[in-house]
Amino acid sequence: MAPWLPTKEEKYGVAVWNFPRTKEHHLPLQIGEMVHILQASEGWYCGYSLRNRAAWGIFPASLIRLKGTVVEQRGAEESVVPAEMPMVQEITTTLREWATIWKQLYVAGQTERYGQVKRMMQELMEQRSQLLSGTLPKDQLLRLRKEVTGKMDYGNKILALDLVVRDEDENILDPDRTSVISLFQAHRRAAQTLSRRIQEETSPQPRAPGHGAHGAASPSHNLYLCVRNFVCHIGEEAQLFMALYDPGEQRIISENYVIRWASTGVPQDIELLNNLKVVFTDLGSTDLQRERLFLVCQIIRVGRMDLRDSHSRKLSTGLRRPFGISVMDITDITKGTCDSDEDKQHFIPVHLVADGDFLHNMIRKAVEGKDINHKGQGLWVSLKMLWGDLSQVRKDHPHLVDRGTAVARKLGYPEVIMPGKWHKPGGDVRNDIYLTLVQGEFDKGNKKTQKNVEVTVCVCDEAGNVVQNVIQAGAGDSPTSHYRSVVYYQQRHQRWMETLKIAVPIEDVHRTHLRFTFRHRSSSDSKDRSERIFSMAFVRLMCPDGTTLRDGEHDLVLYKGDNKKLEDAAVYLSLPSERSLSESKLLSGSSFRVSSSAPALAVSGRDSFQISTLVCSTKLTQNVNLLGLLKWRSKPSLLRGNLQKLMNVDGGEVIKFLQDTLDALFSIMMEHSETDIYDTLVFDALVFIVGLVADRKFQHFNTVLEAYIRQHFSATLAYKKLLSVLTQYVEQAGRGEPCEPLPRTFKALEYLFKFIVRSRRLFAQLYEGKEMAEFQHSLQRFFLALNQLMKSPLEGPTLLSQ
């Protein structure tokens, strides 16, 4: 037999098979047992188990899976440290500790707790594999570490094990290198987090499988939809508009997912066959708490006016006509009270539209749940709730959500808006204007019957030229330059409720407007060709004061006149576009003469038209006070007033523009570095913003502020001014003088110092550590003032607030 030789690389391993002791020198091992290998000889190892270092013996090398190690020599002794990252080691240790208790739970008959621990151990093992893969980007790795530590801490708590105290990076704190105060604060944070977690787990609110830990922690939720098939006897091309609908508010809350279906019974784009997938994203916890939520599908056929018309005469084609709707209650799926499985198919029957009924009214009636004779016509769909932001969903479910999956966003802002410049490709830099054609009323004029009105929408520049490809009917659809509404047959009161997205580049919004033209459509092709535009309306996307079009309904003025003049921007742009209270009673025939040579445009007093708009932009604001601050360079004389007015701006509006507002504040500070005229106002504005982030309503924006400080903040001189104003406030209070901003300032102290530290580090990198003595002196002055304030015998609101 070959001699036993000391091992050089094979130092550490784990048993992958049980090895019983059959001979005197054998070392008995169980699966998962760790061994320290000292010698090797012809397929055998000699060493000891880490469970019992006193027991030495030999064991087969084939039963051991070697692990990477770092060997440290301490004199004659050899210390072996696993080369795995500390988090992986901690998971391994935790799993071993839990495994022993897990067996005891089984023996004791505690089946519920046994199953709970089993699920957590399986999740930890899966997450351990992800950590070991080494393929995760930095942000996803940090998110996974937080999830893992949260699960381990929760498991330790319910198993009555010790609470592990960690730092912000999820590393275990070393008590020998951490101050008592820091340990106490970390311990308190950990205890509070665990209490919230236990409260969530024991809440009677049911949740989806896997939703307990990940879904509760994630501010973003997504609904995955796959359309398996669509069976409907139409005989013409069809357009399917699928969206989420809240029956309580009687409105659609998401973008449409558009499918264009050929008359042959397959998608027009044959490559989409068996690949009709969409993710409805940006859903927050408030959306999941809605009393009821429905998936609705509006079916529009594209062809002749009436399916019953014979082909004996030439008919007009290409008309968008209502056909039917499908609705499905998905409340149980979104709330997690039933399983959502991507393989389970749901059948949604089609409700055929009745003569004279509108699609939106049909939806309202259908959600009441009346049974219909669908004759097998309908949609087959699969649904699944997915947790996390879109990038996380793509990583966790690559077989469901890939780059080809359409993304339908919520009509509104998500609960968290991350700074898009550095967050992820595509980020949350958003500039969407949602336009809804609400309703209209049109007189039949000289016709015997009511008009079949078609609205055409386009986006035009100041010269009246149509801006190309900026209108999108929904996710999955190609952008277009014109959008044509559904045509309802011979209705005086029209109610479309059709929503589309206007995506104009930010730099062009100020010079563009929406133009609406109205035309009667005839079923006869020859008559249809002779029909001309009978009315026109328009609205600018930006107001004269620089703010964007306000959200909500707009009652637009309808003009009639010569066709060429109705499409001439030089003629109509100088006229009022909306009916204000004073203009709401404009009589038929009221006219505006543009010039002495131009014919008048008359107001259609008997006709009316309403639209609704919703601006979802992280770059354009509807608040004039916030706009004044963001564009302070254009009117520097108003800067002082704009800084003061910032405190009166709605918190939600400031939060949406958090990055731009902070950029503006620090640029004001940097560009006035030689004077302190604006220092106090900028400081108070910064405290106001930090106070907003601390508000429970906006607590998710802590991550946004942290990301801004780490990756975008660049004001190298800000630390001087921030420390100066902060010290002034503390000294003022220490002297017993009233200092009204101090309580707010103390509440914002954490982030103020993060700005100060980051600014100083940037300054030191840029100027190679200069002015360190001055910085230390400023800090000493602040802490001396703070000591003086704490020693103060004065009692008052300033001191009692802290």
DOKETI-77524 format. One record per residue (C-alpha): residue in three letters; z, y, x. Coordinates in steps of 0.5 Angstrom, whole numbers, padded with zeros to 4 digits, always signed. Last residue first. Layout:
<nodes>
ALAZYX...
</nodes>
This chain:
<nodes>
GLN+0042+0132-0071SER+0041+0136-0077LEU+0049+0138-0076LEU+0047+0142-0070THR+0041+0146-0073PRO+0045+0147-0080GLY+0051+0150-0077GLU+0057+0148-0073LEU+0058+0152-0066PRO+0063+0149-0061SER+0056+0148-0056LYS+0057+0142-0052MET+0051+0139-0054LEU+0047+0146-0054GLN+0049+0147-0047ASN+0047+0140-0045LEU+0040+0141-0048ALA+0039+0147-0044LEU+0041+0144-0038PHE+0036+0138-0040PHE+0030+0144-0041ARG+0032+0147-0035GLN+0032+0141-0031LEU+0025+0139-0034SER+0022+0146-0032HIS+0025+0145-0025GLN+0022+0138-0024PHE+0015+0141-0026GLU+0016+0147-0021ALA+0017+0142-0015MET+0012+0138-0017GLU+0007+0143-0017LYS+0001+0139-0013GLY+0001+0132-0014GLU-0006+0131-0012TYR-0009+0137-0016LEU-0013+0132-0021GLN-0009+0126-0021ALA-0003+0131-0021PHE-0005+0135-0027LEU-0007+0128-0031ARG+0000+0126-0030ARG+0003+0132-0032SER-0001+0132-0039ARG+0001+0125-0040VAL+0008+0126-0039ILE+0008+0133-0043PHE+0004+0129-0049LYS+0009+0123-0049PHE+0014+0128-0049LEU+0012+0132-0055TYR+0011+0125-0058GLU+0018+0123-0057LEU+0021+0130-0059ALA+0018+0130-0066LYS+0024+0129-0070PHE+0027+0134-0065THR+0022+0139-0066ARG+0023+0139-0074PRO+0030+0140-0073LEU+0029+0146-0068PRO+0024+0150-0073GLU+0029+0154-0076CYS+0032+0157-0070PRO+0038+0161-0072GLU+0042+0164-0066GLY+0048+0160-0063ARG+0046+0161-0056GLY+0045+0154-0056ALA+0040+0155-0061GLN+0036+0160-0057GLU+0036+0155-0051VAL+0034+0149-0055TYR+0028+0153-0058GLN+0026+0157-0051THR+0026+0150-0048LEU+0021+0147-0053VAL+0017+0153-0052SER+0017+0152-0044LEU+0016+0145-0044LEU+0010+0145-0049LYS+0007+0151-0045LYS+0007+0147-0038TYR+0006+0140-0040ALA-0001+0143-0043LEU-0004+0145-0037THR-0008+0138-0036ALA-0011+0138-0043SER-0015+0132-0043PHE-0012+0127-0049HIS-0018+0122-0050GLN-0015+0115-0048ARG-0008+0115-0048ILE-0006+0121-0052TYR-0011+0119-0057ALA-0010+0112-0058GLU-0002+0113-0059LEU-0004+0118-0064VAL-0009+0113-0068THR-0004+0108-0067ASN+0002+0112-0070PHE-0003+0113-0076HIS-0001+0107-0080GLN+0005+0111-0082PHE+0001+0116-0086LYS+0005+0115-0093ARG+0011+0114-0089ASP+0011+0121-0086ALA+0012+0120-0078VAL+0005+0122-0077LEU+0006+0128-0082GLY+0011+0130-0077VAL+0007+0129-0071ILE+0002+0134-0074PHE+0007+0139-0076VAL+0010+0139-0069LEU+0003+0140-0066ALA+0002+0146-0071ASP+0009+0149-0068PHE+0007+0148-0061VAL+0000+0152-0063LEU+0004+0157-0066THR+0009+0158-0060ASP+0004+0158-0055TYR-0001+0163-0058ILE+0001+0169-0054ASP+0003+0166-0048THR-0002+0168-0044GLU-0006+0166-0038SER-0007+0159-0040HIS-0011+0162-0046GLU-0017+0157-0046MET-0012+0151-0045MET-0008+0152-0051ILE-0014+0154-0055SER-0017+0147-0053PHE-0011+0144-0054LEU-0010+0146-0061ALA-0018+0145-0063ASP-0018+0138-0060LEU-0011+0136-0064THR-0015+0138-0070ASP-0021+0134-0068GLN-0017+0128-0067LEU-0013+0128-0073PHE-0019+0130-0078LYS-0017+0125-0083ILE-0010+0126-0082VAL-0011+0134-0083GLU-0014+0132-0090GLY-0009+0128-0092GLY-0003+0133-0090ASP-0006+0138-0095VAL-0007+0144-0091ASN-0001+0149-0092MET+0002+0148-0085LEU-0005+0150-0082LYS-0005+0157-0085GLN-0001+0159-0079LEU-0006+0157-0074ASN-0012+0160-0078GLY-0008+0167-0079ARG-0007+0167-0071LEU-0014+0165-0070LEU-0017+0170-0075SER-0020+0175-0069PRO-0023+0169-0065LYS-0028+0168-0071SER-0033+0163-0068ARG-0029+0160-0063TRP-0024+0158-0068LYS-0029+0153-0071LEU-0023+0147-0072LEU-0018+0152-0074GLY-0023+0156-0079LEU-0025+0149-0082LEU-0018+0147-0083ASN-0017+0153-0088VAL-0023+0152-0091ASN-0022+0145-0093GLN-0028+0141-0095THR-0028+0138-0088LEU-0034+0135-0084LYS-0033+0131-0078THR-0029+0125-0081SER-0033+0125-0087CYS-0033+0121-0093VAL-0035+0126-0098LEU-0035+0124-0106THR-0040+0127-0111SER-0041+0127-0118ILE-0047+0129-0122GLN-0048+0132-0129PHE-0055+0134-0132SER-0056+0138-0139ASP-0062+0140-0143ARG-0062+0145-0149GLY-0061+0151-0144SER-0067+0149-0140VAL-0066+0155-0135ALA-0073+0158-0134LEU-0076+0159-0127ALA-0080+0166-0127PRO-0087+0167-0125ALA-0087+0170-0118SER-0091+0177-0116SER-0085+0181-0118SER-0080+0177-0114VAL-0076+0171-0116ARG-0075+0172-0123PHE-0070+0168-0126SER-0070+0166-0133SER-0066+0165-0139GLY-0071+0161-0144SER-0065+0157-0147LEU-0059+0160-0147LEU-0054+0160-0141LYS-0047+0158-0144SER-0044+0154-0138GLU-0046+0160-0134SER-0039+0164-0134LEU-0035+0158-0133SER-0040+0156-0128ARG-0046+0152-0129GLU-0048+0149-0122SER-0055+0151-0118PRO-0055+0158-0118LEU-0062+0161-0116SER-0064+0163-0109LEU-0066+0156-0107TYR-0070+0156-0113VAL-0077+0160-0111ALA-0077+0159-0103ALA-0075+0151-0104ASP-0082+0150-0108GLU-0081+0144-0112LEU-0080+0147-0119LYS-0085+0152-0117LYS-0091+0147-0116ASN-0089+0144-0123ASP-0089+0151-0126GLY-0083+0152-0130LYS-0076+0149-0132TYR-0070+0149-0129LEU-0063+0145-0130VAL-0057+0148-0128LEU-0052+0143-0125ASP-0045+0140-0128HIS-0042+0138-0122GLU-0037+0132-0122GLY-0032+0131-0117ASP-0031+0132-0109ARG-0033+0139-0106LEU-0039+0140-0103THR-0038+0141-0095THR-0034+0147-0092GLY-0038+0152-0088ASP-0036+0158-0093PRO-0043+0158-0096CYS-0042+0151-0099MET-0045+0145-0096LEU-0049+0140-0099ARG-0053+0144-0103VAL-0055+0143-0110PHE-0061+0142-0114ALA-0064+0141-0121MET-0071+0140-0124SER-0075+0140-0130PHE-0081+0137-0134ILE-0084+0134-0128ARG-0091+0131-0130GLU-0094+0126-0134SER-0101+0124-0134ARG-0100+0118-0130ASP-0096+0115-0135LYS-0101+0116-0141SER-0106+0112-0137ASP-0101+0107-0135SER-0098+0106-0142SER-0091+0105-0142SER-0089+0112-0141ARG-0084+0115-0137HIS-0082+0122-0138ARG-0080+0126-0131PHE-0074+0129-0128THR-0073+0132-0121PHE-0067+0132-0117ARG-0066+0136-0111LEU-0061+0135-0106HIS-0060+0140-0101THR-0060+0141-0093ARG-0059+0146-0088HIS-0051+0145-0087VAL-0052+0138-0087ASP-0057+0138-0081GLU-0052+0137-0075ILE-0048+0132-0078PRO-0054+0127-0079VAL-0055+0126-0087ALA-0053+0119-0089ILE-0053+0120-0097LYS-0051+0114-0100LEU-0052+0112-0108THR-0048+0111-0114GLU-0052+0110-0121MET-0047+0112-0127TRP-0053+0112-0131ARG-0051+0115-0138GLN-0057+0118-0142HIS-0056+0122-0148ARG-0062+0123-0152GLN-0064+0116-0151GLN-0072+0113-0152TYR-0071+0107-0147TYR-0067+0108-0141VAL-0070+0108-0134VAL-0066+0107-0128SER-0066+0112-0123ARG-0071+0113-0117TYR-0069+0114-0110HIS-0073+0118-0105SER-0073+0118-0098THR-0071+0111-0097PRO-0066+0107-0093SER-0067+0099-0092ASP-0062+0095-0097GLY-0056+0090-0094ALA-0051+0095-0096GLY-0053+0100-0102ALA-0058+0105-0105GLN-0059+0108-0099ILE-0062+0115-0098VAL-0063+0118-0091ASN-0070+0116-0090GLN-0074+0122-0089VAL-0072+0129-0090VAL-0077+0132-0096ASN-0079+0139-0094GLY-0077+0144-0098ALA-0077+0149-0093GLU-0069+0149-0093ASP-0069+0142-0092CYS-0070+0137-0097VAL-0066+0130-0100CYS-0069+0127-0105VAL-0067+0124-0112THR-0072+0122-0118VAL-0069+0122-0125GLU-0073+0118-0130VAL-0072+0120-0137ASN-0076+0116-0143LYS-0076+0122-0148GLN-0074+0122-0155THR-0079+0121-0160LYS-0084+0125-0163LYS-0085+0129-0157ASN-0085+0137-0157GLY-0079+0138-0154LYS-0075+0131-0154ASP-0068+0135-0152PHE-0065+0132-0146GLU-0058+0130-0145GLY-0055+0127-0138GLN-0050+0123-0135VAL-0047+0121-0128LEU-0052+0120-0122THR-0047+0119-0117LEU-0048+0121-0110TYR-0044+0119-0104ILE-0044+0123-0098ASP-0043+0119-0092ASN-0041+0122-0085ARG-0037+0117-0081VAL-0034+0116-0074ASP-0030+0110-0075GLY-0032+0106-0070GLY-0040+0104-0069PRO-0038+0101-0063LYS-0031+0100-0062HIS-0025+0105-0061TRP-0027+0110-0056LYS-0031+0115-0060GLY-0029+0112-0067PRO-0022+0115-0067MET-0019+0110-0072ILE-0018+0112-0079VAL-0013+0107-0082GLU-0011+0107-0090PRO-0019+0106-0091TYR-0022+0113-0093GLY-0026+0113-0100LEU-0032+0109-0103LYS-0030+0103-0100ARG-0035+0100-0095ALA-0040+0095-0096VAL-0042+0091-0089ALA-0048+0086-0089THR-0048+0080-0085GLY-0053+0080-0080ARG-0048+0081-0074ASP-0044+0075-0076VAL-0039+0074-0081LEU-0038+0067-0084HIS-0039+0062-0078PRO-0036+0068-0073HIS-0029+0068-0077ASP-0024+0070-0073LYS-0028+0074-0068ARG-0032+0077-0074VAL-0026+0079-0078GLN-0022+0082-0072SER-0028+0087-0071LEU-0028+0088-0078ASP-0021+0090-0078GLY-0016+0085-0080TRP-0015+0080-0086LEU-0021+0076-0089MET-0021+0074-0097LYS-0026+0069-0099LEU-0031+0068-0104SER-0037+0064-0106VAL-0042+0066-0111TRP-0047+0062-0116LEU-0050+0067-0120GLY-0052+0067-0128GLN-0057+0064-0133GLY-0054+0057-0135LYS-0056+0058-0142HIS-0051+0064-0142ASN-0048+0064-0149ILE-0043+0069-0148ASP-0035+0069-0148LYS-0032+0075-0149GLY-0027+0077-0143GLU-0026+0084-0144VAL-0029+0085-0137ALA-0036+0085-0141LYS-0035+0091-0145ARG-0033+0096-0139ILE-0039+0093-0135MET-0044+0094-0141ASN-0042+0101-0142HIS-0044+0102-0134LEU-0051+0098-0136PHE-0052+0103-0142ASP-0054+0100-0149GLY-0060+0102-0153ASP-0062+0095-0154ALA-0057+0090-0151VAL-0057+0088-0144LEU-0056+0081-0143HIS-0049+0078-0140VAL-0051+0074-0134PRO-0046+0068-0133ILE-0042+0068-0126PHE-0041+0061-0123HIS-0036+0060-0117GLN-0037+0056-0111LYS-0032+0053-0107ASP-0034+0053-0099GLU-0032+0060-0097ASP-0025+0058-0100SER-0020+0063-0103ASP-0014+0060-0106CYS-0010+0062-0112THR-0005+0067-0112GLY-0007+0071-0106LYS-0007+0078-0109THR-0015+0079-0108ILE-0016+0072-0110ASP-0012+0072-0117THR-0015+0079-0118ILE-0022+0076-0117ASP-0024+0077-0125MET-0032+0076-0125VAL-0037+0080-0128SER-0045+0079-0129ILE-0049+0085-0132GLY-0056+0085-0135PHE-0063+0087-0136PRO-0064+0095-0135ARG-0071+0098-0133ARG-0073+0100-0126LEU-0081+0102-0128GLY-0086+0099-0122THR-0091+0098-0128SER-0095+0102-0133LEU-0098+0098-0138LYS-0106+0097-0138ARG-0107+0094-0145SER-0108+0086-0147HIS-0102+0085-0142SER-0097+0084-0148ASP-0091+0088-0149ARG-0085+0084-0150LEU-0082+0085-0143ASP-0082+0092-0145MET-0083+0098-0140ARG-0086+0094-0135GLY-0084+0092-0128VAL-0077+0092-0124ARG-0072+0089-0127ILE-0065+0091-0126ILE-0059+0087-0126GLN-0052+0090-0125CYS-0047+0085-0121VAL-0039+0086-0122LEU-0033+0083-0118PHE-0027+0085-0122LEU-0020+0088-0120ARG-0014+0088-0124GLU-0007+0091-0124ARG-0009+0094-0117GLN-0004+0092-0112LEU-0010+0089-0107ASP-0013+0096-0107THR-0006+0099-0105SER-0005+0095-0099GLY-0012+0097-0097LEU-0019+0095-0097ASP-0024+0098-0092THR-0029+0092-0092PHE-0033+0089-0097VAL-0036+0084-0093VAL-0043+0081-0095LYS-0047+0075-0095LEU-0054+0073-0097ASN-0056+0068-0092ASN-0058+0062-0096LEU-0065+0065-0097LEU-0065+0072-0093GLU-0071+0070-0089ILE-0075+0070-0095ASP-0074+0077-0096GLN-0076+0078-0103PRO-0070+0073-0104VAL-0072+0067-0109GLY-0074+0066-0116THR-0082+0067-0116SER-0081+0074-0119ALA-0078+0076-0112TRP-0070+0078-0112ARG-0068+0085-0108ILE-0061+0084-0106VAL-0056+0090-0106TYR-0049+0090-0104ASN-0046+0097-0107GLU-0041+0101-0104SER-0034+0100-0107ILE-0029+0103-0112ILE-0033+0102-0118ARG-0030+0106-0124GLN-0027+0104-0131GLU-0020+0107-0128GLY-0016+0101-0131PRO-0023+0096-0130ASP-0023+0097-0123TYR-0030+0095-0120LEU-0032+0092-0114ALA-0040+0092-0112MET-0046+0088-0113PHE-0053+0091-0115LEU-0058+0086-0116GLN-0065+0088-0116ALA-0071+0084-0120GLU-0078+0083-0119GLU-0081+0080-0126GLY-0081+0074-0130ILE-0074+0075-0132HIS-0071+0068-0133CYS-0065+0068-0129VAL-0062+0064-0124PHE-0059+0067-0118ASN-0056+0062-0112ARG-0051+0062-0106VAL-0049+0069-0106CYS-0044+0069-0101LEU-0038+0074-0101TYR-0033+0076-0096LEU-0027+0081-0099ASN-0024+0085-0093HIS-0017+0087-0092SER-0014+0093-0087PRO-0007+0095-0086SER-0006+0089-0082ALA+0002+0087-0082ALA+0002+0084-0089GLY-0004+0080-0088HIS-0002+0077-0081ALA+0004+0074-0083GLY+0004+0072-0090HIS-0003+0072-0091GLY-0004+0065-0088PRO-0005+0062-0095ALA-0005+0068-0100ARG+0001+0072-0102PRO+0005+0071-0108GLN+0010+0077-0109PRO+0017+0074-0110SER+0019+0077-0103THR+0022+0072-0099GLU+0017+0073-0093GLU+0016+0080-0094GLN+0024+0081-0094ILE+0024+0076-0088ARG+0019+0081-0084ARG+0022+0087-0086SER+0029+0084-0083LEU+0025+0082-0077THR+0022+0089-0076GLN+0029+0092-0076ALA+0033+0087-0072ALA+0027+0088-0066ARG+0028+0096-0067ARG+0035+0095-0066HIS+0035+0091-0060ALA+0030+0096-0057GLN+0034+0102-0058PHE+0040+0098-0056LEU+0037+0096-0049SER+0034+0103-0048ILE+0041+0106-0049VAL+0044+0100-0044SER+0039+0102-0039THR+0034+0097-0037ARG+0033+0093-0030ASP+0038+0088-0030PRO+0037+0087-0037ASP+0030+0085-0036LEU+0026+0086-0043ILE+0022+0081-0045ASN+0015+0083-0045GLU+0012+0085-0052ASP+0008+0091-0049GLU+0013+0096-0053ASP+0019+0093-0049ARG+0022+0086-0052VAL+0029+0084-0054VAL+0029+0076-0056LEU+0034+0075-0061ASP+0038+0068-0060LEU+0037+0062-0065ALA+0039+0061-0072LEU+0033+0057-0074ILE+0031+0063-0079LYS+0032+0068-0073ASN+0028+0064-0068GLY+0022+0063-0072TYR+0022+0071-0074ASP+0022+0072-0066MET+0017+0067-0065LYS+0012+0070-0070GLY+0013+0077-0068THR+0012+0075-0061VAL+0005+0072-0063GLU+0003+0077-0067LYS+0004+0082-0062ARG+0001+0078-0057LEU-0005+0077-0061ARG-0006+0085-0062LEU-0005+0086-0055LEU-0011+0081-0053GLN-0015+0084-0059ASP-0015+0091-0055LYS-0016+0088-0048PRO-0022+0084-0050LEU-0020+0076-0051THR-0024+0071-0047GLY-0018+0068-0043SER-0018+0062-0046LEU-0011+0061-0045LEU-0009+0066-0050GLN-0013+0063-0055SER-0010+0056-0054ARG-0003+0059-0055GLN-0006+0062-0061GLU-0007+0055-0064MET-0001+0053-0061LEU+0003+0058-0064GLU-0001+0057-0071GLN+0001+0050-0071MET+0008+0051-0069MET+0009+0056-0075ARG+0006+0051-0080LYS+0011+0046-0077VAL+0017+0051-0078GLN+0015+0052-0085GLY+0014+0045-0087TYR+0021+0043-0084ARG+0024+0049-0088GLU+0021+0046-0094THR+0023+0039-0093GLN+0030+0040-0091GLY+0032+0032-0091ALA+0037+0032-0085VAL+0032+0028-0081TYR+0026+0032-0082LEU+0030+0038-0080GLN+0033+0035-0074LYS+0026+0033-0072TRP+0024+0041-0072ILE+0030+0043-0068THR+0028+0039-0062ALA+0021+0041-0063TRP+0023+0049-0064GLU+0026+0048-0057ARG+0019+0045-0054LEU+0015+0050-0058THR+0019+0056-0055THR+0018+0054-0048THR+0011+0053-0049ILE+0010+0060-0053GLU+0014+0063-0047GLN+0010+0060-0042VAL+0004+0063-0045MET+0007+0070-0046PRO+0009+0070-0038MET+0001+0068-0036GLU+0000+0061-0033ALA+0001+0060-0026PRO+0007+0056-0027VAL+0013+0057-0021VAL+0015+0052-0016SER+0020+0053-0012GLU+0021+0049-0005GLU+0027+0048-0001ALA+0028+0048+0006GLY+0028+0056+0007ARG+0026+0058+0000GLN+0018+0057+0000GLU+0015+0059-0007VAL+0009+0055-0010VAL+0005+0058-0015THR+0002+0053-0020GLY-0004+0051-0024LYS-0002+0045-0029LEU-0004+0038-0028ARG-0005+0033-0034ILE+0000+0027-0032LEU-0002+0020-0035SER-0007+0018-0030ALA-0002+0020-0024PRO+0002+0014-0026PHE+0010+0015-0025ILE+0015+0014-0020GLY+0022+0016-0020TRP+0027+0022-0019ALA+0033+0023-0024ALA+0037+0029-0022ARG+0033+0034-0024ASN+0034+0032-0032ARG+0029+0036-0037LEU+0025+0038-0031SER+0023+0031-0030TYR+0023+0029-0023GLY+0018+0027-0017CYS+0013+0021-0014TYR+0006+0021-0017TRP+0002+0014-0017GLY-0006+0014-0017GLU-0006+0011-0009SER+0000+0015-0007ALA+0003+0022-0008GLN+0009+0026-0007LEU+0013+0032-0010ILE+0011+0033-0017HIS+0015+0037-0021VAL+0015+0034-0028MET+0014+0037-0035GLU+0015+0033-0042GLY+0010+0034-0047ILE+0009+0026-0049GLN+0015+0023-0046LEU+0017+0020-0039PRO+0021+0014-0036LEU+0021+0015-0028HIS+0020+0008-0025HIS+0024+0006-0019GLU+0027+0000-0023LYS+0021-0003-0027THR+0019-0002-0034ARG+0021+0005-0035PRO+0017+0007-0041PHE+0011+0012-0040ASN+0009+0016-0046TRP+0003+0020-0046VAL+0000+0027-0044ALA+0006+0028-0039VAL+0005+0035-0037GLY+0004+0037-0029TYR+0007+0041-0023LYS+0006+0040-0016GLU-0001+0037-0015GLU-0004+0043-0010LYS+0000+0040-0003THR+0003+0034-0005PRO+0007+0030+0000LEU+0005+0024+0003TRP+0007+0017+0000PRO+0004+0011+0005ALA-0002+0007+0003MET+0000+0000+0000
</nodes>
